[in-house]
């Protein structure tokens, strides 16, 4: 339950070996680097400005690579889904990345990709403009005059416009001057028309525009008829499509080298992290100083690394009184996946115990009881194993899959002992499968669907054990800190209260000892009342105040009983999963007799229904099991509010640092 001890350290390095030392620290990922704690004078400005400028340049390069990759990924050869899913990222050192970048001339690939994307976009824009011009002129194919005449100066002016057919009928009925000629060009619902008029009647045309809400179309000033312009644009589109096809082919060739850009991206990301961390250092003209945290047992390894440089030194320093060190978990492979659950609440602070090893068995058991479906547990476990084998994940994803592997196994075991298997009613199995029914009942402790009261009692009993564990942990923490009185007077009474029903329950098992067990029951209650009443206000010498505060504190029994009743959700969720699974089987069997489509509907309802139930029930089990930990268990002893240790390391997206580095 103990966290891994960490120590505060200070590393002083001559600027001449600055980059080498930082790369070593980054590669070995041992140290969390914090902003320097030196005060009293200002850090070297020139170094800080150079660092900031270098980070800006690197981020711009990263941005260009991201743009190039987004473009090239559209043109890379398609990889089958399962092949892509099972592909393992390459393990490459930073030097190997650098070599591959140089060999493949990654910088040139970035430039080519960006230029190709720009050229293809230009072609697309030109094609779009041609399409728009064609769409504009298609309704005017019957207009035989060159469009340039619309713009020629003289006494006669021509404009082309459009309006709805209904408005056009009204429009042509309107009396106009003899100097105005209106002619329909084309259109049914929307009518395109031309107006030729003498410029002396400009005012009349303006009035027509206001009355009928039309305005002239903006058309190109070209000495060609609309049909000629349309054909010319179609020819241009054909040329542009051909040019675009050639560019796309070239893009496909460049995309074959996209892997080099992924190497380049990871390399630059490492460089950015290396440069940006310098902003946390304190610089003088010749040396820099960094402060940070280190796992205590890694100090010898770090000393050896820094010892390779005569110009560098490392030492452990005292932390400030108000400083809270980051925390490091120290759990085995079985327990460590459950750190994710603790982190959802908050990591422990450095003064607390790690609750993960205690949470692990309770959470796994509660999840299994909430699901109570051996078949679903088997599916979850198999899916997790396949994910681990095929994806070969690392870090967070590996922990996540390991977590659900454990939860799946827990659910399978719980389901086999008290629950269902894909909602199957074993009592309705045919005689030739009687052996399966016998095997099922030979391992079953009780049937959760039939022995509901037993299931309810088990749920509450587990809740009592869970709560008592929380109080005991708090008592342990107080005793460890020297507060024996607080442990005994504030928390032991509630343990005694929760244990009080046990003698009454044991009477059914040990009826010969009924008198003794009854006495024990009353003794536990008396101790609970006595300690609470006498010692809740132990710092006061006023007997009335002590008695009043003690009696008021007894009211806390309602909260404790409410906490115990919260565990009835184990019963509710456990029953719901099995019932819904059985309903899905019933629905599938009702569809099965239907001719032709019956078997298809049977399979569809069976698979779809159980998948839906699996998803909903798993989500409910996950959430409500967390709630029992956070709301009922953690509030007995746990504060949290710690910060996780974040080592300075190589953050990569596409590759891994080789194992052992």
C-alpha positions in Angstrom: 0.0 0.0 0.0 3.0 2.2 0.2 3.9 4.6 -2.6 7.3 4.6 -4.2 9.5 7.1 -2.2 10.7 10.1 -4.2 13.4 12.6 -3.5 14.1 16.1 -4.7 17.3 16.7 -6.6 19.4 19.4 -8.1 21.5 18.9 -11.2 24.2 21.5 -12.2 25.7 21.2 -15.7 28.1 23.3 -17.7 26.4 24.8 -20.8 29.0 23.1 -23.1 27.4 19.7 -22.5 23.8 21.0 -22.0 22.2 19.2 -25.0 24.0 15.9 -24.3 22.9 15.8 -20.7 19.3 16.7 -21.5 19.2 14.0 -24.2 20.4 11.4 -21.7 17.8 12.5 -19.1 15.1 12.4 -21.8 16.1 9.0 -23.1 16.3 7.3 -19.6 13.0 9.0 -18.4 14.0 9.0 -14.7 13.4 12.6 -13.6 10.4 14.9 -13.3 11.8 18.4 -14.1 10.1 21.3 -12.3 10.7 25.0 -12.7 13.9 26.0 -10.9 13.6 27.2 -7.4 16.6 29.6 -7.4 15.5 33.1 -6.5 17.3 36.3 -5.9 18.5 37.1 -9.4 17.3 36.7 -13.0 18.1 33.8 -15.3 20.2 34.4 -18.4 18.0 36.3 -20.9 19.9 35.4 -24.1 19.7 31.7 -23.5 16.0 31.9 -22.7 15.3 33.9 -25.9 17.2 31.5 -28.1 15.3 28.6 -26.5 11.9 30.3 -27.2 12.9 31.1 -30.8 14.1 27.5 -31.4 10.8 26.1 -30.1 8.8 28.4 -32.4 10.8 27.1 -35.4 10.4 23.5 -34.4 6.6 23.9 -33.9 6.3 25.4 -37.4 8.2 22.4 -38.9 5.8 20.1 -36.9 2.8 22.0 -38.4 4.2 21.5 -41.9 4.7 17.8 -41.3 1.2 17.4 -40.0 -0.2 19.1 -43.1 1.9 17.0 -45.4 0.9 13.8 -43.6 -2.8 14.7 -43.7 -2.5 15.1 -47.5 -0.3 12.0 -48.1 -2.4 9.7 -45.9 -5.3 10.2 -48.5 -3.0 8.8 -51.2 -1.2 6.0 -49.3 -2.0 2.4 -50.4 -5.0 1.1 -48.4 -4.1 -1.3 -45.6 -6.5 -4.0 -44.6 -8.3 -3.2 -41.3 -7.0 -6.1 -39.3 -3.5 -5.7 -40.7 -3.6 -2.0 -39.7 -5.0 -3.0 -36.3 -2.3 -5.5 -35.5 0.6 -3.4 -36.9 3.2 -2.8 -34.2 4.9 0.6 -34.1 8.6 0.4 -34.8 11.2 0.6 -32.0 13.8 3.1 -33.0 16.3 5.1 -31.0 16.6 8.9 -31.6 19.8 8.4 -33.6 18.1 5.9 -35.8 15.2 8.3 -36.4 17.7 10.9 -37.4 19.5 8.6 -39.8 16.3 7.5 -41.5 15.2 11.1 -41.9 18.5 12.0 -43.6 18.5 8.8 -45.8 14.9 9.5 -47.0 15.4 13.2 -47.3 12.2 13.8 -45.2 12.5 17.6 -45.5 12.2 17.3 -49.3 9.1 15.0 -49.0 7.4 17.6 -46.8 8.0 20.3 -49.4 6.8 18.1 -52.3 3.7 17.1 -50.4 2.8 20.7 -49.5 3.4 21.9 -53.1 1.4 19.0 -54.6 -1.5 19.7 -52.3 -1.4 23.4 -53.3 -1.3 22.5 -57.0 -4.2 20.0 -56.7 -6.3 22.5 -54.8 -5.6 25.1 -57.5 -6.8 22.6 -60.2 -9.9 21.8 -58.1 -10.6 25.6 -57.8 -10.2 26.1 -61.5 -12.5 23.2 -62.3 -15.0 24.5 -59.9 -14.9 27.9 -61.5 -15.4 26.3 -65.0 -18.3 24.3 -63.7 -19.9 27.4 -62.2 -19.4 29.3 -65.5 -21.1 26.4 -67.4 -24.0 26.3 -64.9 -24.5 30.1 -65.3 -24.5 29.9 -69.1 -26.4 26.7 -69.8 -29.8 28.5 -69.6 -28.5 31.0 -72.2 -27.6 28.5 -75.0 -30.3 30.0 -77.2 -28.9 33.5 -76.9 -27.0 33.7 -80.2 -25.2 37.1 -79.8 -21.7 37.4 -78.5 -21.7 38.4 -74.8 -19.3 41.3 -75.6 -22.2 43.2 -77.1 -23.8 43.5 -73.6 -21.0 45.8 -72.8 -20.5 47.7 -76.0 -21.0 51.4 -75.8 -23.6 53.0 -78.1 -27.3 54.0 -78.1 -28.6 50.5 -77.6 -28.1 48.5 -74.3 -28.8 44.9 -73.7 -29.2 43.1 -70.3 -30.0 39.5 -69.4 -31.9 38.6 -66.3 -34.1 35.9 -64.7 -37.3 35.6 -62.7 -39.9 33.0 -61.8 -42.3 32.0 -64.6 -45.3 33.4 -62.7 -43.7 36.8 -62.3 -42.5 36.7 -66.0 -46.1 36.3 -67.2 -47.1 39.4 -65.3 -43.9 41.2 -66.5 -44.6 40.7 -70.3 -48.2 41.9 -69.8 -46.8 45.2 -68.6 -46.9 47.9 -71.3 -43.4 49.2 -72.2 -42.1 51.8 -74.5 -41.5 51.0 -78.2 -37.8 51.5 -77.5 -37.8 48.5 -75.2 -37.8 44.9 -76.6 -38.2 41.9 -74.2 -37.4 38.3 -75.5 -37.5 35.0 -73.6 -34.4 33.0 -73.9 -35.2 29.8 -72.0 -36.7 28.3 -68.8 -39.9 26.8 -67.4 -40.0 27.4 -63.7 -37.3 30.1 -63.9 -37.3 32.2 -67.0 -34.2 33.7 -68.5 -34.9 36.7 -70.8 -33.1 39.6 -72.5 -34.1 43.2 -72.6 -32.8 45.4 -75.5 -33.5 49.1 -75.1 -32.5 52.6 -76.2 -30.5 54.4 -73.6 -32.9 57.2 -73.6 -35.3 55.0 -71.6 -32.9 54.1 -68.8 -35.4 55.4 -66.2 -38.1 53.1 -67.5 -35.8 50.1 -67.2 -34.9 51.1 -63.6 -38.6 51.3 -62.7 -39.2 47.9 -64.2 -36.4 46.5 -62.1 -37.9 47.9 -58.9 -41.5 46.8 -59.8 -40.6 43.2 -60.7 -37.5 42.7 -58.6 -35.1 41.6 -61.2 -31.5 42.6 -61.9 -29.2 41.8 -64.8 -26.9 38.8 -64.6 -23.2 39.4 -64.4 -21.8 37.7 -67.5 -18.2 37.6 -68.9 -17.2 40.3 -71.4 -16.2 37.9 -74.1 -16.7 38.1 -77.9 -18.3 34.6 -78.0 -21.8 33.2 -77.8 -22.8 31.3 -74.6 -22.6 27.9 -76.4 -19.0 28.7 -77.5 -18.0 29.7 -74.0 -19.6 26.5 -72.5 -17.7 24.3 -74.9 -14.5 26.2 -74.2 -14.9 25.6 -70.4 -15.7 21.9 -71.0 -12.4 21.6 -72.9 -10.6 23.4 -70.1 -12.1 21.1 -67.5 -10.9 18.1 -69.5 -7.4 19.5 -69.5 -7.5 20.3 -65.8 -8.7 16.8 -65.0 -5.9 15.3 -66.9 -3.4 17.6 -65.2 -4.9 16.7 -61.8 -4.7 13.0 -62.6 -1.0 13.4 -63.2 -0.6 15.3 -59.9 -2.6 12.6 -58.0 -0.3 9.9 -59.5 2.7 11.8 -58.3 1.1 12.2 -54.9 0.7 8.5 -54.7 4.4 8.0 -55.5 5.4 10.6 -52.8 3.0 8.9 -50.3 5.0 5.7 -50.5 7.6 7.6 -48.4 5.1 9.0 -45.9 6.7 6.8 -43.2 9.8 9.0 -43.3 7.6 12.0 -42.3 6.3 10.0 -39.3 9.9 9.5 -38.2 10.5 13.2 -38.8 7.5 14.1 -36.7 8.6 12.0 -33.7 12.2 13.3 -34.0 11.0 16.9 -34.0 8.6 16.2 -31.1 11.5 14.9 -29.1 13.5 18.0 -30.0 10.6 20.3 -29.0 10.4 18.6 -25.6 14.1 18.9 -25.2 14.1 22.6 -26.0 11.0 23.6 -24.1 12.2 21.9 -20.9 15.0 24.5 -20.9 12.5 27.1 -19.9 12.4 25.5 -16.5 16.1 25.8 -15.9 18.1 28.5 -14.2 20.9 29.8 -16.5 24.1 31.7 -15.7 26.6 32.6 -18.3 28.3 29.2 -18.0 26.1 26.7 -16.3 22.5 25.8 -15.9 20.7 24.3 -12.8 17.6 22.2 -12.8 15.4 21.0 -10.0 13.2 18.0 -10.1 12.1 14.8 -8.5 13.4 11.2 -8.7 12.3 7.8 -7.6 14.6 7.2 -4.6 15.7 3.8 -5.8 16.8 5.3 -9.2 19.3 7.7 -7.6 22.3 5.4 -8.2 21.4 4.9 -11.9 21.0 8.7 -12.3 24.3 9.3 -10.6 26.0 6.9 -13.1 24.4 8.8 -16.0 25.5 12.2 -14.8 28.8 10.8 -13.7 29.7 10.3 -17.4 30.2 14.1 -17.6 32.9 15.8 -15.7 31.1 19.1 -16.3 27.9 17.9 -14.4 26.9 17.0 -10.9 23.7 15.8 -9.1 22.7 15.9 -5.5 19.7 15.3 -3.3 18.3 18.5 -1.7 15.7 19.1 1.0 12.2 20.0 -0.2 10.5 23.1 1.1 8.0 22.6 3.9 5.0 23.5 1.8 6.1 21.4 -1.2 4.1 18.3 -2.0 6.2 15.8 -4.0 4.6 14.0 -6.9 3.5 10.4 -6.3 4.6 7.1 -7.9 2.6 3.9 -7.6 4.5 0.8 -6.6 2.1 -2.0 -7.5 2.4 -5.4 -9.2 1.0 -6.3 -12.6 -2.2 -7.6 -11.2 -3.0 -4.5 -9.2 -1.5 -1.7 -11.4 -4.4 -1.6 -13.9 -6.7 -0.5 -11.1 -4.6 2.7 -10.7 -6.8 4.0 -13.5 -9.8 3.8 -11.3 -8.1 5.6 -8.4 -6.9 8.3 -10.8 -10.5 8.9 -11.9 -11.1 10.1 -8.4 -7.6 11.6 -7.6 -4.2 10.2 -7.1 -3.2 9.9 -3.4 -1.1 12.6 -1.9 2.4 11.8 -0.6 1.2 11.5 3.1 -1.4 8.8 2.3 -1.4 5.2 1.6 -2.0 3.9 -1.9 -5.6 2.6 -1.9 -5.2 0.6 -5.1 -4.3 -2.8 -3.6 -7.4 -2.6 -1.3 -9.7 -1.3 -4.0 -8.6 -4.0 -6.5 -10.4 -7.1 -5.0 -13.5 -5.1 -4.0 -13.9 -3.4 -7.4 -13.4 -6.6 -9.4 -15.9 -8.5 -7.2 -18.5 -5.7 -7.3 -18.1 -5.4 -11.1 -18.6 -9.2 -11.4 -21.7 -9.1 -9.2 -23.2 -6.2 -11.0 -22.9 -8.1 -14.3 -23.5 -11.6 -12.9 -23.3 -13.1 -16.4 -20.7 -15.8 -17.0 -21.2 -15.6 -20.8 -20.6 -11.8 -20.9 -17.6 -12.2 -18.6 -16.1 -14.7 -21.0 -16.7 -12.4 -24.0 -15.0 -9.4 -22.2 -12.0 -11.6 -21.2 -11.6 -13.0 -24.7 -11.9 -9.6 -26.3 -9.3 -8.2 -23.9 -6.9 -11.1 -24.6 -7.3 -10.6 -28.4 -6.6 -6.9 -27.9 -3.4 -7.6 -26.0 -2.2 -10.2 -28.5 -3.1 -8.4 -31.7 -2.6 -4.7 -30.8 0.4 -5.3 -28.6 -0.3 -2.0 -26.8 1.8 -0.2 -24.3 1.3 2.1 -21.3 -2.3 3.3 -20.8 -4.0 1.1 -23.4 -2.2 -2.0 -22.1 -3.4 -1.2 -18.5 -6.9 -0.6 -19.8 -7.1 -4.0 -21.6 -5.5 -5.8 -18.5 -8.2 -4.1 -16.3 -11.0 -5.5 -18.4 -9.3 -8.9 -18.6 -9.4 -9.1 -14.8 -13.0 -7.8 -14.7 -14.0 -10.3 -17.3 -12.5 -13.2 -15.4 -14.2 -11.9 -12.2 -17.5 -11.7 -14.0 -17.1 -15.2 -15.4 -16.4 -16.7 -12.0 -19.3 -14.8 -10.2 -21.6 -15.7 -13.1 -20.7 -19.4 -12.8 -21.3 -19.4 -9.0 -24.5 -17.4 -8.8 -25.6 -16.0 -12.1 -26.5 -16.9 -15.7 -24.8 -18.0 -18.9 -26.1 -15.9 -21.8 -29.5 -15.9 -20.1 -30.0 -19.6 -20.7 -32.7 -21.3 -18.6 -31.1 -24.6 -17.8 -34.3 -26.0 -16.4 -35.8 -25.9 -20.0 -32.9 -27.8 -21.6 -33.8 -31.0 -23.4 -33.0 -34.4 -21.8 -30.0 -35.0 -24.0 -28.4 -31.9 -22.4 -29.3 -32.9 -18.9 -25.6 -33.4 -18.2 -25.0 -29.7 -18.8 -27.8 -28.8 -16.3 -26.3 -31.0 -13.7 -22.8 -29.6 -14.3 -24.2 -26.1 -14.0 -26.0 -26.7 -10.7 -23.0 -28.7 -9.3 -20.9 -25.5 -9.2 -23.6 -23.0 -8.4 -23.7 -21.7 -4.8 -27.2 -20.3 -5.3 -29.4 -19.0 -8.1 -29.4 -15.2 -8.0 -32.6 -15.1 -10.0 -34.5 -17.4 -7.6 -32.8 -16.8 -4.2 -33.2 -13.0 -4.3 -33.2 -12.7 -0.5 -29.9 -14.6 -0.3 -28.5 -12.3 -3.1 -29.7 -9.3 -1.1 -28.1 -10.5 2.1 -24.8 -11.2 0.3 -24.8 -7.7 -1.2 -25.3 -6.0 2.1 -22.7 -8.3 3.8 -20.2 -7.3 1.2 -21.1 -3.7 1.8 -20.5 -4.0 5.6 -17.1 -5.7 5.0 -16.2 -2.9 2.5 -17.1 -0.1 5.0 -15.4 -1.8 7.9 -12.2 -2.0 5.7 -12.4 1.7 5.1 -12.7 2.5 8.8 -9.8 0.2 9.7 -7.6 1.9 7.1 -8.4 5.2 8.6 -7.6 3.9 12.1 -4.3 2.5 10.8 -3.4 5.9 9.3 -4.2 7.7 12.6 -2.3 5.1 14.7 0.7 5.4 12.4 0.7 9.2 12.8 0.4 8.8 16.6 -3.2 9.6 17.1 -4.4 6.5 19.0 -7.2 8.4 20.7 -8.7 9.6 17.4 -8.6 6.1 16.0 -10.4 4.5 19.0 -12.8 7.3 19.8 -13.8 8.5 16.3 -13.7 5.4 14.1 -13.7 2.2 16.2 -17.3 2.8 17.3 -18.6 2.6 13.8 -16.7 -0.7 13.2 -18.4 -2.1 16.3 -21.8 -0.9 15.0 -21.3 -2.6 11.7 -20.2 -5.8 13.4 -23.2 -5.8 15.8 -25.5 -7.7 13.5 -23.0 -10.6 13.1 -23.9 -12.3 16.4 -27.6 -12.3 15.5 -26.8 -13.9 12.1 -24.6 -16.5 13.8 -27.4 -17.6 16.0 -28.9 -19.5 13.1 -25.7 -21.3 12.5 -24.8 -21.8 16.3 -28.2 -22.0 18.1 -26.5 -23.7 21.1 -24.6 -20.4 21.8 -27.6 -18.1 21.4 -27.2 -16.6 24.9 -23.6 -15.8 24.4 -24.2 -14.3 20.9 -27.1 -12.2 22.2 -24.8 -10.9 25.0 -22.1 -10.1 22.4 -24.7 -8.2 20.3 -25.6 -6.0 23.2 -22.0 -5.5 24.2 -21.1 -4.2 20.7 -24.0 -1.8 20.7 -23.2 -0.6 24.3 -19.5 0.0 23.3 -20.7 1.9 20.2 -23.0 4.1 22.2 -20.7 4.5 25.2 -17.6 5.6 23.2 -19.5 8.0 21.0 -21.4 9.6 23.9 -18.4 9.9 26.2 -15.6 10.8 23.8 -17.0 12.6 20.8 -16.4 16.0 22.5 -13.4 14.8 24.5 -11.7 18.2 24.4 -14.4 19.8 26.5 -14.7 19.5 30.3 -18.4 20.7 30.2 -20.4 17.4 30.9 -23.5 18.8 29.3 -21.7 19.8 26.1 -19.9 16.4 26.0 -23.2 14.6 26.4 -25.1 16.7 23.9 -22.4 16.4 21.2 -22.2 12.6 21.8 -26.0 12.2 21.5 -25.9 14.3 18.3 -23.1 12.2 16.9 -25.2 9.0 17.4 -27.4 10.4 14.6 -24.6 9.5 12.2 -26.1 6.0 12.4 -28.5 7.0 9.6 -25.6 7.8 7.3 -23.9 4.5 8.0 -27.1 2.6 7.4 -27.6 4.6 4.2 -24.1 3.6 3.1 -24.9 -0.1 3.7 -28.2 0.1 1.8 -26.3 1.6 -1.2 -24.8 -1.8 -1.8 -28.3 -3.1 -2.7 -27.4 -1.8 -6.2 -25.3 -4.9 -6.6 -28.5 -6.9 -6.3 -30.5 -4.7 -8.7 -27.9 -4.6 -11.5 -27.0 -8.3 -11.1 -30.7 -9.3 -11.5 -31.3 -6.9 -14.4 -28.5 -8.3 -16.6 -29.7 -11.9 -16.3 -33.4 -10.9 -16.8 -32.6 -8.9 -20.0 -30.4 -11.7 -21.3 -33.3 -14.1 -20.8 -35.8 -11.7 -22.5 -33.5 -11.5 -25.6 -33.5 -15.3 -25.8 -37.3 -15.4 -25.5 -37.7 -12.8 -28.3 -35.3 -14.7 -30.5 -37.3 -18.0 -30.0 -40.6 -16.2 -30.8 -39.2 -15.1 -34.2 -37.6 -18.4 -35.0 -40.8 -20.3 -36.2 -41.5 -17.6 -38.9 -40.9 -19.1 -42.4 -37.9 -18.1 -44.4 -36.8 -15.1 -42.3 -37.2 -16.9 -39.0 -33.6 -18.2 -38.7 -32.1 -14.9 -39.9 -34.3 -13.0 -37.4 -33.4 -15.5 -34.6 -29.7 -15.0 -35.1 -30.0 -11.2 -35.6 -32.1 -10.7 -32.4 -29.8 -13.1 -30.4 -26.6 -11.4 -31.4 -27.9 -7.8 -31.5 -29.8 -8.2 -28.2 -27.0 -9.7 -26.3 -24.5 -7.2 -27.7 -26.8 -4.3 -26.6 -27.3 -5.9 -23.2 -23.5 -6.5 -22.9 -22.7 -2.9 -23.6 -25.4 -1.3 -21.3 -24.8 -3.7 -18.5 -21.0 -3.4 -18.6 -21.3 0.3 -18.6 -23.6 0.2 -15.6 -21.4 -2.3 -13.7 -18.3 -0.1 -14.4 -20.0 3.2 -13.3 -21.8 1.8 -10.2 -18.9 -0.1 -9.0 -16.8 3.1 -9.1 -19.6 4.9 -7.2 -19.4 2.4 -4.3 -15.6 3.0 -4.1 -15.7 6.8 -4.3 -18.9 7.6 -2.3 -19.1 4.9 0.3 -15.5 3.6 0.7 -13.1 6.5 -0.1 -14.9 9.0 2.1 -14.0 6.9 5.2 -10.2 7.5 4.9 -9.1 8.9 1.5 -8.3 12.5 0.6 -6.4 12.3 -2.7 -5.4 15.6 -4.3 -2.0 14.2 -5.2 -0.1 14.8 -8.5 1.3 12.0 -10.5 5.0 11.8 -11.2 5.6 12.9 -14.8 9.0 11.9 -16.0 10.8 13.9 -18.7 10.8 11.5 -21.6 10.6 11.1 -25.3 7.0 11.6 -26.2 6.3 9.9 -29.6 3.3 9.4 -31.7 4.4 6.9 -34.4 7.3 5.0 -33.0 8.6 3.5 -29.7 11.8 3.9 -27.9 13.5 0.5 -27.9 12.9 -1.6 -24.8 15.6 -1.3 -22.2 16.5 2.3 -23.2 
